[in-house]
Amino acid sequence: MTLRNVTVAAAIACVLGFGPADAKTLRWAFQGQLGALDPYTLNETFTLGQLGNVYEGLTRRGKDLAIEPALAESWEIVEPTRWRFKLREGVKFANGNDFNADDVVFSAERVLSENSDLKTRLPADVKVEKVDDYTVDFVLSSPNPILHYEWDTWYIMDKEWSEEVGLTNVVSASDTASSKAAFMSNGTGPYVIESHEPGVKTVYKPNPDWWDEIEGNIDEVVFTPISQDATRVAALLSGEVDLVDPVPVQDIERVNASDNADAMTGPELRTVFLGFNSIRDELPTSDVKGKNPFQDANVRKAFYQAIDIEAIKSKVMRGLATPSALLISPLLFEGSGEFERHPYDPEAAKKLLADAGYPDGFTVGMDCPNDRYVNDEAICQAVAAMLARIGVKVDLNAQTKSKYFGKVLATGGYDTDFYLLGWTPGSFDSYNILVNLAGCRDETGKGGPFNLGGWCSPEVDELAKQILVENDPAKRDQLIADAYTIMHEQVSHIPLHQQSLAWGKSKKLDLVQRADNQVLFKWMTLND
């Protein structure tokens, strides 16, 4: 991440002042559920943000999103391919166990193991060596200047505790019959989870032995999932909850007009996009047999040009979205301004379909969450209606995020032909996009783990390898632009927009709203 990007992140982080440090209970609600507490089960901002109140990485990000020391006090590159991390001494897990190098080595092995949804936090061939109880080396096969950029959400687990409770193996996101251990936690962070009833309520308490200092005054957090928008807003306006995420865009004015609540809006780094199953020879949900329409770039471009992004922005998102030509926020890549979206043109889309051999269109299934992103199901409904105008009949399958992710991710066998997904690069760097969302993969997920549709470009993969080791910023940016050019021209995906943050909060609550959309309790204060 360049210094400029850190500065931009600082500028868009909204930091409010703190009041008197009187102990308070925070009641808050999100549209989706918090499921298994295994920190490697689901690479999702909401889940990782909630667990970030309980667990910690070797690094963390501050209010301005800059990288800071956490469980590692310092680090250095002792050789081009060897990073050395000095661990913080005197840190204890919530159960009283000491944190040390054995926990880091264990966590590295575990995050790279089967069922982990966070494998890309570390290079697959990394060697993690214990130097002493509080020193760990990461030995790489090639230089990697951004090795630690995503480690704020690579949470370190207690080796001894994990073995005792039966959590040596990662709980799969598609596992609907997890053991009791999947709903237990033991971190080194500022809060502990006192109780957890998935889909009902989760209660957090401060960790009295945390090595750092909680800046706010929240001594209890009661989280309740509220999926219905109207019910969630009503709970905020009535004072039943102090914080909700998100406020539906159509309700922002009403919240701001109330006496006891207001809406916090701001830019988010997440890009919402559509993807295609282009890896299989035939689409299971389509009436086209013997071939896969999405393997033709003309078909993918036809879908792109059939979508009226301005209508989605104005009617579905009520203006709280920024249309995007790339899978990354322009705040995170300076070259974004060189790219423009393919124009909305239904007639051109029909011609592209006809040229591809589908003059009458075809049918296809579409997977969409209905409680993960802002107006996610409404976006999918709008897309389906727009595609119908060019002869494509979409069979929409909108589900709660737990069912959706269990179906479309690697653990569910990438069971999707056409899908909506949102992505914030955890490193705030384009390499994350190119590897996770566009890297070639096989049927098992070896390769780009979140490339759900399996689009593949050996040229992009080769550029990604060069980007990883290139230290010259200008050369690196050009390589990134070259990769995005290929993806744009071949329509690897359909970028839609960066959605805006929209949190609703009590006027008594002061907090930090970061552009990565993590809800962190340690910076919150409830005033009388």
Backbone torsions as a table, in degrees:
resi	resn	phi	psi	omega
1	MET	NA	128.4	-177.7
2	THR	-74.7	161.0	177.9
3	LEU	-59.3	-36.6	178.6
4	ARG	-60.3	-42.1	-178.2
5	ASN	-66.6	-36.8	176.1
6	VAL	-62.1	-41.0	179.4
7	THR	-63.8	-42.2	178.0
8	VAL	-62.2	-43.1	179.2
9	ALA	-60.5	-39.3	178.8
10	ALA	-64.0	-38.9	-176.9
11	ALA	-67.5	-31.5	-176.1
12	ILE	-95.8	-4.2	173.8
13	ALA	-76.6	130.5	-176.5
14	CYS	-101.5	109.3	-175.9
15	VAL	-110.4	122.5	178.5
16	LEU	-103.4	157.9	-178.7
17	GLY	-69.7	163.3	-179.8
18	PHE	-109.5	143.9	-178.8
19	GLY	-99.9	-161.0	-178.7
20	PRO	-60.5	142.3	-174.1
21	ALA	-85.7	60.7	175.0
22	ASP	-93.1	135.6	-176.5
23	ALA	-63.8	137.0	-176.0
24	LYS	-143.5	160.2	172.0
25	THR	-102.5	125.7	176.2
26	LEU	-97.7	125.7	176.0
27	ARG	-110.8	122.1	-176.8
28	TRP	-140.2	158.0	-174.2
29	ALA	-138.8	139.0	175.2
30	PHE	-120.7	159.4	-177.1
31	GLN	-72.1	-20.9	-178.4
32	GLY	-117.2	174.9	-176.6
33	GLN	-93.8	156.3	168.5
34	LEU	-99.9	115.7	-174.9
35	GLY	-93.7	-122.3	-179.9
36	ALA	-62.0	145.9	-178.4
37	LEU	-95.9	5.1	174.2
38	ASP	-64.9	118.8	-173.8
39	PRO	-71.5	-2.0	178.1
40	TYR	-111.9	7.8	-176.9
41	THR	-75.2	-43.1	-169.9
42	LEU	-139.2	119.9	178.5
43	ASN	-86.3	74.0	-174.2
44	GLU	-134.4	135.5	-173.3
45	THR	-55.8	-47.0	-177.5
46	PHE	-60.6	-50.3	-178.2
47	THR	-62.7	-46.6	-179.0
48	LEU	-65.2	-36.2	177.7
49	GLY	-64.9	-42.6	178.3
50	GLN	-64.5	-42.3	179.6
51	LEU	-73.1	-19.4	176.0
52	GLY	-69.2	-12.5	171.9
53	ASN	-80.4	-14.4	-172.7
54	VAL	-115.4	-40.2	-179.2
55	TYR	-107.3	166.4	177.4
56	GLU	-138.6	155.9	173.2
57	GLY	-101.8	179.9	174.7
58	LEU	-65.8	-29.7	174.3
59	THR	-121.6	169.1	172.6
60	ARG	-145.8	173.2	176.0
61	ARG	-117.0	138.8	-177.6
62	GLY	-83.0	-169.9	-179.7
63	LYS	-60.3	-28.8	-179.8
64	ASP	-94.2	8.3	179.3
65	LEU	71.2	9.5	175.6
66	ALA	-77.2	147.3	-179.8
67	ILE	-70.8	134.1	178.9
68	GLU	-130.1	158.0	172.2
69	PRO	-65.1	147.0	175.4
70	ALA	-136.0	-103.8	177.4
71	LEU	-71.5	-17.4	168.7
72	ALA	-102.2	126.8	178.8
73	GLU	-75.7	-31.8	-177.9
74	SER	-161.0	166.4	176.7
75	TRP	-154.5	158.6	179.4
76	GLU	-152.6	156.2	174.8
77	ILE	-96.8	101.3	-174.8
78	VAL	-80.9	-25.0	172.5
79	GLU	-142.0	161.6	-178.8
80	PRO	-54.1	-28.5	-178.3
81	THR	-118.0	20.7	178.9
82	ARG	-135.6	116.5	176.3
83	TRP	-103.6	136.4	179.1
84	ARG	-117.0	127.8	-179.8
85	PHE	-114.5	125.7	174.3
86	LYS	-91.7	120.2	-173.8
87	LEU	-86.3	152.8	-179.9
88	ARG	-75.5	126.7	-179.8
89	GLU	-89.0	154.7	177.0
90	GLY	83.5	4.7	179.1
91	VAL	-84.0	138.9	178.4
92	LYS	-123.3	147.0	170.2
93	PHE	-74.4	165.9	-174.7
94	ALA	-59.7	-27.0	180.0
95	ASN	-85.7	1.4	178.0
96	GLY	99.7	-9.9	178.3
97	ASN	-67.6	145.1	177.8
98	ASP	-75.5	141.4	172.6
99	PHE	-86.4	133.6	177.7
100	ASN	-156.1	-172.1	-174.5
101	ALA	-62.2	-31.7	179.8
102	ASP	-60.3	-35.0	179.4
103	ASP	-68.6	-35.6	178.4
104	VAL	-68.5	-45.2	178.8
105	VAL	-62.0	-44.6	178.5
106	PHE	-60.6	-45.2	-178.0
107	SER	-65.5	-33.8	177.3
108	ALA	-66.5	-43.9	178.7
109	GLU	-65.2	-39.4	-176.0
110	ARG	-71.1	-40.2	-177.3
111	VAL	-69.9	-20.2	177.7
112	LEU	-95.2	2.1	-172.7
113	SER	-87.6	175.8	179.6
114	GLU	-57.5	142.9	178.5
115	ASN	78.2	-11.1	178.5
116	SER	-67.9	134.3	177.5
117	ASP	-96.2	3.9	-176.9
118	LEU	-121.3	29.5	-176.4
119	LYS	-57.1	-31.5	-175.2
120	THR	-76.6	1.4	174.4
121	ARG	-65.5	-23.2	180.0
122	LEU	-134.0	147.5	172.0
123	PRO	-60.7	141.7	-174.8
124	ALA	-60.6	-30.4	-176.1
125	ASP	-101.9	16.0	-179.7
126	VAL	-65.9	145.7	172.7
127	LYS	-112.7	123.7	-178.2
128	VAL	-106.2	115.9	-172.8
129	GLU	-116.3	128.8	174.1
130	LYS	-79.0	117.8	177.1
131	VAL	-85.9	-47.8	170.8
132	ASP	-153.3	-172.4	-174.3
133	ASP	-60.5	-22.6	-177.4
134	TYR	-132.1	30.4	174.7
135	THR	-142.9	130.0	-179.5
136	VAL	-132.1	136.3	175.1
137	ASP	-106.7	140.7	172.6
138	PHE	-112.6	113.3	-176.0
139	VAL	-102.9	123.8	-173.9
140	LEU	-109.2	161.0	176.8
141	SER	-84.5	-17.8	177.3
142	SER	-154.4	159.2	179.2
143	PRO	-58.3	147.2	-179.2
144	ASN	-147.7	93.3	-175.5
145	PRO	-68.7	-13.0	-179.2
146	ILE	-115.5	28.2	-177.2
147	LEU	-50.5	-44.2	-171.3
148	HIS	-98.3	10.4	-174.1
149	TYR	-66.5	-24.1	-178.6
150	GLU	-109.8	13.8	-172.7
151	TRP	-81.1	-7.0	174.9
152	ASP	-66.1	-23.0	176.5
153	THR	-113.4	12.2	165.7
154	TRP	-94.5	94.0	-172.2
155	TYR	-82.8	136.0	-178.3
156	ILE	-85.5	130.3	-177.8
157	MET	-106.1	156.4	179.6
158	ASP	-80.8	112.3	-177.8
159	LYS	-58.9	-49.0	-176.6
160	GLU	-61.3	-46.9	-179.6
161	TRP	-64.7	-43.4	-178.8
162	SER	-59.4	-40.1	178.6
163	GLU	-69.4	-35.9	-178.5
164	GLU	-68.0	-40.6	-174.2
165	VAL	-93.8	-4.0	178.2
166	GLY	87.6	34.0	179.9
167	LEU	-114.5	30.3	177.1
168	THR	-68.5	-28.8	177.0
169	ASN	-98.6	144.7	-179.8
170	VAL	-71.9	138.2	176.4
171	VAL	-77.6	124.7	-178.5
172	SER	-68.6	143.9	178.1
173	ALA	-65.7	-22.4	180.0
174	SER	-96.6	5.2	-178.2
175	ASP	-81.2	110.3	-179.0
176	THR	-95.2	0.6	-178.8
177	ALA	-128.3	46.9	-176.4
178	SER	-66.8	155.0	177.1
179	SER	-74.5	168.6	179.0
180	LYS	-57.2	-31.3	-177.1
181	ALA	-62.1	-27.4	-179.4
182	ALA	-64.0	-18.4	-177.4
183	PHE	-111.6	23.3	175.0
184	MET	-111.3	156.9	179.8
185	SER	-142.4	155.4	178.6
186	ASN	-161.9	88.9	-177.4
187	GLY	-114.5	-174.1	178.1
188	THR	-109.2	7.7	-169.7
189	GLY	-81.2	-175.0	-174.1
190	PRO	-70.0	-20.8	-179.6
191	TYR	-128.2	158.3	173.2
192	VAL	-120.9	153.1	175.7
193	ILE	-91.4	114.0	-178.3
194	GLU	-77.9	-38.5	177.7
195	SER	-152.9	151.2	-178.2
196	HIS	-146.2	114.4	173.8
197	GLU	-116.7	98.9	-175.6
198	PRO	-53.6	130.5	179.5
199	GLY	82.0	-4.1	-176.8
200	VAL	-121.9	-65.5	-174.9
201	LYS	-162.9	143.8	173.1
202	THR	-131.1	131.3	-177.2
203	VAL	-115.8	128.8	178.5
204	TYR	-112.0	147.2	172.9
205	LYS	-131.6	153.9	177.1
206	PRO	-61.8	146.4	175.1
207	ASN	-87.4	108.1	-174.9
208	PRO	-65.8	-17.4	-177.1
209	ASP	-106.5	16.6	179.5
210	TRP	-62.2	138.4	-176.4
211	TRP	-71.0	-19.9	-179.0
212	ASP	-109.1	-168.2	-175.1
213	GLU	-119.0	128.6	172.4
214	ILE	-73.8	126.1	-176.3
215	GLU	-82.6	-26.7	-177.4
216	GLY	-90.4	-160.3	-177.1
217	ASN	-127.9	21.2	-177.2
218	ILE	-81.9	112.7	-179.9
219	ASP	-107.5	3.9	171.6
220	GLU	-159.0	138.3	175.5
221	VAL	-125.0	127.8	175.6
222	VAL	-115.6	109.5	179.4
223	PHE	-98.6	132.8	176.7
224	THR	-131.9	123.2	175.1
225	PRO	-72.8	131.6	176.0
226	ILE	-130.4	103.8	-172.4
227	SER	-76.7	-32.6	-176.9
228	GLN	-78.1	125.4	-177.7
229	ASP	-57.0	-48.3	-176.2
230	ALA	-62.5	-40.6	-179.8
231	THR	-67.2	-39.9	-179.9
232	ARG	-63.7	-45.8	179.5
233	VAL	-66.0	-40.5	179.2
234	ALA	-61.7	-38.4	179.0
235	ALA	-64.9	-37.0	177.5
236	LEU	-67.9	-48.3	-175.7
237	LEU	-67.2	-28.9	179.1
238	SER	-83.4	-10.5	-178.7
239	GLY	87.7	6.2	178.7
240	GLU	-68.2	-30.4	174.8
241	VAL	-128.4	157.8	-177.9
242	ASP	-100.8	-17.4	-175.2
243	LEU	-151.4	134.8	175.0
244	VAL	-133.9	150.1	177.7
245	ASP	-147.5	122.8	-5.5
246	PRO	-94.5	166.0	164.5
247	VAL	-85.3	124.6	177.0
248	PRO	-55.4	139.2	-174.4
249	VAL	-57.4	-31.2	-178.7
250	GLN	-73.8	-11.3	-177.2
251	ASP	-106.8	1.3	-175.3
252	ILE	-61.1	-44.7	-179.5
253	GLU	-63.1	-39.3	-179.4
254	ARG	-65.9	-39.8	178.2
255	VAL	-64.8	-44.4	-179.3
256	ASN	-66.4	-24.2	-180.0
257	ALA	-84.5	-7.6	-177.8
258	SER	-77.1	164.3	-177.9
259	ASP	-81.1	-25.5	-170.3
260	ASN	-121.1	7.9	-178.1
261	ALA	-147.4	159.7	172.2
262	ASP	-147.8	164.8	-178.5
263	ALA	-104.7	133.7	174.2
264	MET	-103.1	116.3	178.5
265	THR	-117.4	153.3	178.9
266	GLY	-178.5	167.2	-178.8
267	PRO	-67.4	142.4	175.6
268	GLU	-115.3	150.7	-178.1
269	LEU	-81.9	-11.1	-176.4
270	ARG	-72.2	137.9	172.0
271	THR	-109.5	128.3	176.1
272	VAL	-95.8	133.1	-174.1
273	PHE	-148.3	170.1	175.4
274	LEU	-112.3	148.0	178.4
275	GLY	-133.5	159.6	-176.1
276	PHE	-120.2	144.9	169.7
277	ASN	-80.0	101.0	179.6
278	SER	-114.7	8.8	-177.0
279	ILE	-92.7	-26.8	-176.1
280	ARG	-89.7	155.2	-179.3
281	ASP	-75.4	-21.0	179.5
282	GLU	-147.6	142.0	179.4
283	LEU	-86.9	119.0	-178.4
284	PRO	-59.2	-28.2	-175.3
285	THR	-97.6	6.3	-175.5
286	SER	-106.1	156.1	174.4
287	ASP	-86.1	-0.5	173.6
288	VAL	-83.5	121.4	-177.1
289	LYS	-113.7	145.4	176.2
290	GLY	86.6	-5.5	175.9
291	LYS	-159.7	169.0	-177.1
292	ASN	-117.0	110.5	-179.1
293	PRO	-57.3	-31.8	-175.5
294	PHE	-74.2	-5.7	174.1
295	GLN	-79.7	-4.8	178.2
296	ASP	-101.8	119.9	-179.6
297	ALA	-60.5	-27.7	178.0
298	ASN	-64.5	-37.0	178.5
299	VAL	-68.5	-44.4	179.4
300	ARG	-61.7	-40.2	179.0
301	LYS	-69.4	-33.5	176.9
302	ALA	-61.2	-43.9	177.2
303	PHE	-60.6	-44.7	-179.2
304	TYR	-57.9	-49.8	-174.4
305	GLN	-76.2	-10.2	175.9
306	ALA	-83.2	-11.7	-174.1
307	ILE	-95.5	120.9	178.2
308	ASP	-87.3	91.8	-173.9
309	ILE	-67.3	-30.6	179.4
310	GLU	-69.4	-33.0	176.3
311	ALA	-67.8	-40.3	176.8
312	ILE	-63.2	-42.4	179.7
313	LYS	-61.8	-47.3	-173.3
314	SER	-81.1	-41.4	-172.9
315	LYS	-92.7	-39.5	-178.2
316	VAL	-88.1	-44.2	-175.1
317	MET	-97.2	-0.8	178.5
318	ARG	51.6	36.6	176.6
319	GLY	85.5	-9.2	-177.4
320	LEU	-90.9	58.0	176.8
321	ALA	-160.3	150.4	178.2
322	THR	-118.8	108.1	179.7
323	PRO	-54.4	143.5	-174.1
324	SER	-129.9	145.0	175.3
325	ALA	-96.8	-12.2	-177.0
326	LEU	-127.5	170.0	179.2
327	LEU	-85.4	11.9	-179.4
328	ILE	-134.3	146.7	178.2
329	SER	-63.5	141.1	176.2
330	PRO	-62.9	-17.3	175.8
331	LEU	-69.3	-17.5	-175.1
332	LEU	-110.4	-4.2	177.5
333	PHE	-145.1	114.1	-174.4
334	GLU	-63.2	-26.0	-177.2
335	GLY	-83.3	4.8	-177.1
336	SER	-60.0	-31.8	-176.8
337	GLY	-65.6	-13.8	179.5
338	GLU	-81.7	-6.6	-175.7
339	PHE	-111.9	141.1	175.3
340	GLU	-125.3	147.0	177.4
341	ARG	-62.6	149.1	168.5
342	HIS	-62.9	136.0	-172.3
343	PRO	-68.5	147.0	172.4
344	TYR	-67.9	120.1	-175.5
345	ASP	-159.3	87.9	-177.6
346	PRO	-58.2	-35.8	-179.4
347	GLU	-68.2	-41.8	175.7
348	ALA	-62.7	-37.0	179.0
349	ALA	-64.0	-42.8	178.1
350	LYS	-61.5	-40.6	-179.8
351	LYS	-66.1	-40.0	178.1
352	LEU	-61.8	-41.4	177.7
353	LEU	-63.6	-43.6	179.7
354	ALA	-63.5	-43.5	178.7
355	ASP	-62.1	-29.8	179.7
356	ALA	-82.6	-5.5	178.7
357	GLY	100.2	16.6	-179.0
358	TYR	-128.6	62.4	-177.0
359	PRO	-63.4	-25.4	179.4
360	ASP	-102.3	9.1	-178.9
361	GLY	76.5	-160.8	178.2
362	PHE	-165.6	176.3	177.9
363	THR	-105.7	151.3	177.9
364	VAL	-158.8	146.9	176.1
365	GLY	-84.5	151.1	179.5
366	MET	-133.5	131.5	178.6
367	ASP	-104.6	137.8	-175.0
368	CYS	-151.2	136.0	170.8
369	PRO	-77.2	155.8	177.6
370	ASN	-119.6	10.1	179.5
371	ASP	-148.2	28.1	-177.0
372	ARG	-114.0	-51.4	-177.5
373	TYR	-109.7	166.9	-178.7
374	VAL	-64.6	118.3	178.7
375	ASN	54.5	38.9	-175.0
376	ASP	-60.8	-47.3	-179.8
377	GLU	-66.2	-37.6	179.2
378	ALA	-65.0	-35.7	176.3
379	ILE	-62.7	-46.1	-179.0
380	CYS	-64.5	-38.7	177.2
381	GLN	-63.3	-40.6	178.8
382	ALA	-65.2	-42.3	178.2
383	VAL	-61.5	-44.0	179.5
384	ALA	-59.7	-41.6	179.8
385	ALA	-66.6	-38.2	179.3
386	MET	-68.3	-38.9	178.6
387	LEU	-68.9	-30.4	178.1
388	ALA	-60.8	-29.0	-179.5
389	ARG	-69.0	-17.9	176.8
390	ILE	-108.7	13.7	174.3
391	GLY	94.3	5.5	179.9
392	VAL	-95.7	121.4	178.6
393	LYS	-96.8	118.3	-177.2
394	VAL	-102.0	127.6	174.0
395	ASP	-97.7	99.1	-172.7
396	LEU	-81.8	129.1	176.5
397	ASN	-119.1	93.5	-179.9
398	ALA	-100.2	126.5	-175.5
399	GLN	-136.6	166.8	172.1
400	THR	-61.5	155.0	-173.3
401	LYS	-62.1	-31.4	179.6
402	SER	-64.2	-43.0	178.2
403	LYS	-72.7	-39.5	-179.3
404	TYR	-61.4	-53.0	-178.5
405	PHE	-64.9	-37.3	177.9
406	GLY	-62.2	-24.1	-179.3
407	LYS	-88.7	-46.9	-167.0
408	VAL	-91.7	-19.3	-178.1
409	LEU	-79.6	178.2	-176.5
410	ALA	-56.7	-39.7	-177.7
411	THR	-66.1	-20.2	176.5
412	GLY	-98.3	7.6	178.4
413	GLY	78.7	22.6	-178.9
414	TYR	51.2	48.2	-174.2
415	ASP	-81.4	76.5	178.1
416	THR	-161.4	146.4	176.6
417	ASP	-106.3	-27.9	-176.9
418	PHE	-155.4	130.1	-168.0
419	TYR	-151.2	160.0	172.5
420	LEU	-111.3	136.2	-179.6
421	LEU	-145.6	155.4	173.5
422	GLY	-120.5	147.5	-175.6
423	TRP	-147.5	127.1	168.4
424	THR	-112.3	118.9	179.4
425	PRO	-65.6	116.6	-175.4
426	GLY	-59.0	-25.5	179.2
427	SER	-88.7	-8.1	-172.7
428	PHE	59.7	32.0	-174.8
429	ASP	-137.0	148.3	-176.3
430	SER	-65.4	-26.7	179.5
431	TYR	-56.7	-37.7	178.4
432	ASN	-58.2	-42.4	179.0
433	ILE	-64.8	-48.3	-174.0
434	LEU	-64.7	-35.1	-178.6
435	VAL	-82.8	-46.1	-174.6
436	ASN	-76.5	-45.5	-172.0
437	LEU	-97.8	-23.7	-174.4
438	ALA	-122.6	-4.4	-179.7
439	GLY	-68.3	136.3	178.0
440	CYS	-57.5	142.2	177.4
441	ARG	-140.7	163.7	173.6
442	ASP	-98.2	-174.0	-176.1
443	GLU	-64.4	-23.5	-177.7
444	THR	-89.3	-8.9	-179.1
445	GLY	100.7	2.4	176.5
446	LYS	-69.3	117.5	-174.1
447	GLY	124.3	-131.3	179.5
448	GLY	-74.7	101.8	-171.0
449	PRO	-66.8	-26.4	-179.2
450	PHE	-109.8	17.1	170.6
451	ASN	-83.4	75.5	-169.4
452	LEU	-58.8	-35.1	-177.4
453	GLY	-90.1	-9.2	174.8
454	GLY	77.4	17.8	175.1
455	TRP	-56.3	141.2	-172.8
456	CYS	-139.8	131.0	173.0
457	SER	-136.3	108.3	176.5
458	PRO	-57.1	-30.8	179.0
459	GLU	-65.5	-41.8	178.3
460	VAL	-66.6	-39.9	177.4
461	ASP	-60.7	-41.7	179.7
462	GLU	-66.7	-41.0	177.0
463	LEU	-63.0	-37.9	179.2
464	ALA	-62.1	-39.5	178.3
465	LYS	-62.1	-40.7	179.5
466	GLN	-69.5	-39.2	-179.6
467	ILE	-61.8	-38.4	-176.5
468	LEU	-60.1	-35.9	-173.4
469	VAL	-107.1	0.3	-178.2
470	GLU	-83.5	122.7	-178.0
471	ASN	-97.2	-16.7	179.4
472	ASP	-78.5	116.5	-174.5
473	PRO	-57.7	-41.9	-177.9
474	ALA	-66.8	-44.7	178.6
475	LYS	-64.4	-40.6	-178.9
476	ARG	-64.0	-44.2	179.2
477	ASP	-62.6	-34.9	178.8
478	GLN	-69.0	-39.8	176.7
479	LEU	-62.6	-41.1	177.9
480	ILE	-62.9	-44.7	179.1
481	ALA	-61.9	-38.1	178.4
482	ASP	-62.5	-41.7	179.6
483	ALA	-65.8	-44.4	179.1
484	TYR	-65.3	-32.1	177.8
485	THR	-62.3	-43.8	177.8
486	ILE	-62.1	-46.0	-178.7
487	MET	-64.0	-39.3	-179.8
488	HIS	-67.2	-45.8	-176.7
489	GLU	-70.3	-34.7	-179.8
490	GLN	-89.2	-4.4	-178.5
491	VAL	52.9	62.0	177.0
492	SER	-61.6	-37.5	178.9
493	HIS	-144.1	176.4	172.2
494	ILE	-116.8	98.0	174.9
495	PRO	-64.0	138.0	176.9
496	LEU	-105.3	-71.0	-176.0
497	HIS	-162.9	166.6	163.8
498	GLN	-94.2	118.5	178.5
499	GLN	-75.3	157.3	177.8
500	SER	-93.0	146.3	171.7
501	LEU	-67.5	142.3	176.1
502	ALA	-148.8	89.9	176.2
503	TRP	-99.2	142.3	172.3
504	GLY	-106.4	132.7	-176.0
505	LYS	-140.5	153.6	171.5
506	SER	-63.3	144.8	177.1
507	LYS	-67.1	-11.1	176.9
508	LYS	-86.4	-8.3	-174.2
509	LEU	-100.4	125.9	171.8
510	ASP	-107.7	136.8	-175.7
511	LEU	-156.7	178.6	175.9
512	VAL	-111.6	126.7	175.6
513	GLN	-110.0	104.2	178.8
514	ARG	-89.7	154.1	-177.2
515	ALA	-70.3	-9.2	176.2
516	ASP	-87.8	-1.6	172.8
517	ASN	68.1	25.9	173.5
518	GLN	-88.8	133.3	-179.7
519	VAL	-97.2	103.3	-174.6
520	LEU	-113.3	124.3	-171.2
521	PHE	-76.6	-24.0	-171.1
522	LYS	-65.3	-16.9	-179.1
523	TRP	-108.1	18.9	-175.8
524	MET	-107.2	142.5	177.3
525	THR	-136.1	128.6	173.3
526	LEU	-99.9	122.9	-179.9
527	ASN	-96.3	156.8	178.9
528	ASP	-72.1	NA	NA
